[in-house]
Amino acid sequence: MSGVLVQNMSFKAGQTLTLTGVPSADSTNFAINIGHSAEDIALHMNPRFDAHGDQRTIVCNSFQGGSWCDEHREGNFSFNQNEEFQMKITFTNEEFLVTLPDGSQIHFPNRQGAEKYKYMHFEGEVRIQGIEIK
């Protein structure tokens, strides 16, 4: 498993995760996974520059019981290769509210309904520079 793995750092309902990073100059995509484990992901956020048949699209999903759920696709894409971004993920009992670098937002349901997640995995062609939970 490559990327940055954070375990046993509680992300609780009502808190906001601020993530700073830089996609590589030739990045095709990267992913942010938040959940209980690699097999139990509440939020999989996958900004795709040019991957899996998508161009400049953000795909969000959940992974439960060994399979992916229904995808949520977002056309507003405010990431640029080789350019620093900052995004925020606010987590409630009902949803993940993702604020993109340009201020636009994605509302993704907290399908598992948990009040705390302790697994975060950041992978793909991105350099993570900062992780903060408040």
C-alpha positions in Angstrom: 0.0 0.0 0.0 1.5 3.3 -1.0 0.7 6.8 0.0 0.1 8.3 3.4 -1.8 6.1 5.9 -3.1 7.5 9.2 -4.6 5.1 11.7 -6.0 5.6 15.2 -6.4 9.3 14.8 -10.0 10.0 15.5 -12.1 12.0 13.1 -15.4 12.6 14.9 -18.7 14.0 13.8 -18.6 17.8 14.0 -14.9 18.0 13.2 -13.2 19.3 10.0 -10.3 17.7 8.3 -8.1 20.2 6.4 -5.9 18.6 3.7 -3.1 20.4 1.8 -1.3 18.7 -1.1 0.1 19.0 -4.6 -0.9 16.6 -7.4 2.2 15.6 -9.4 2.8 17.3 -12.8 1.7 14.1 -14.6 -1.0 13.0 -12.1 -3.9 11.1 -13.6 -5.7 10.8 -10.3 -5.5 10.5 -6.5 -7.7 9.3 -3.7 -8.7 10.2 -0.2 -10.2 7.3 1.8 -11.9 7.8 5.2 -13.4 4.9 7.2 -12.8 2.2 9.7 -10.3 0.2 7.6 -9.2 -0.5 4.0 -12.2 -2.9 3.7 -14.7 -0.5 5.3 -14.5 3.0 3.6 -17.2 5.6 4.4 -15.8 8.2 2.0 -13.7 7.4 -1.1 -13.0 10.7 -3.0 -11.2 10.2 -6.2 -10.3 13.4 -8.2 -9.5 12.2 -11.8 -7.5 14.4 -14.1 -7.6 11.6 -16.8 -8.3 8.2 -15.4 -10.8 5.3 -15.7 -12.5 7.0 -18.7 -13.1 10.2 -16.8 -11.5 13.6 -17.4 -11.5 16.4 -14.7 -14.2 14.6 -12.7 -14.4 13.9 -8.9 -15.9 10.5 -8.1 -17.1 9.8 -4.5 -18.2 6.4 -3.2 -18.2 4.0 -0.2 -16.8 0.5 0.1 -18.7 -1.9 2.3 -19.1 -5.6 2.6 -16.5 -6.3 -0.1 -18.1 -4.1 -2.8 -18.4 -0.5 -4.0 -21.8 1.3 -3.5 -23.4 3.8 -5.9 -21.0 6.4 -7.3 -21.5 10.1 -6.9 -20.0 12.1 -9.7 -19.1 15.8 -9.5 -18.2 17.8 -12.6 -16.8 20.8 -10.7 -13.1 20.1 -10.7 -10.8 22.7 -9.1 -7.5 20.8 -8.8 -4.5 21.5 -11.1 -1.5 19.3 -11.7 1.7 20.6 -9.9 -0.4 23.3 -8.0 -1.0 23.3 -4.3 -4.6 22.8 -3.1 -6.3 23.0 0.2 -9.6 21.3 0.8 -11.8 20.7 3.9 -14.0 17.8 4.8 -16.5 18.4 7.5 -18.1 15.3 8.8 -21.6 15.0 10.5 -23.8 12.1 11.3 -25.6 12.6 8.0 -22.9 13.6 5.5 -19.4 14.5 4.5 -19.4 18.1 3.4 -16.3 18.5 1.1 -15.2 22.1 0.4 -13.1 22.1 -2.8 -10.2 24.5 -3.4 -12.4 27.0 -5.3 -15.0 27.0 -2.4 -17.6 24.9 -4.2 -19.0 22.0 -2.1 -19.8 18.3 -2.5 -22.4 16.8 -0.2 -21.8 13.0 0.2 -23.9 10.9 2.6 -22.4 9.3 5.6 -23.8 6.0 4.5 -22.4 4.1 7.5 -23.8 6.6 10.0 -20.8 6.2 12.3 -19.9 9.1 14.7 -16.1 8.4 14.4 -13.7 7.1 11.9 -10.0 6.4 12.6 -8.7 5.2 9.2 -7.4 7.7 6.6 -5.5 6.8 3.5 -4.3 9.2 0.9 -2.9 7.6 -2.3 -2.1 8.2 -5.9 -0.1 10.8 -7.7 -0.2 13.5 -4.9 2.2 14.8 -2.3 0.4 15.4 1.0 1.8 18.4 2.8 -0.6 18.9 5.7 -3.3 17.0 7.6 -5.2 18.8 10.4 -8.3 17.8 12.3 -10.2 20.5 14.4 
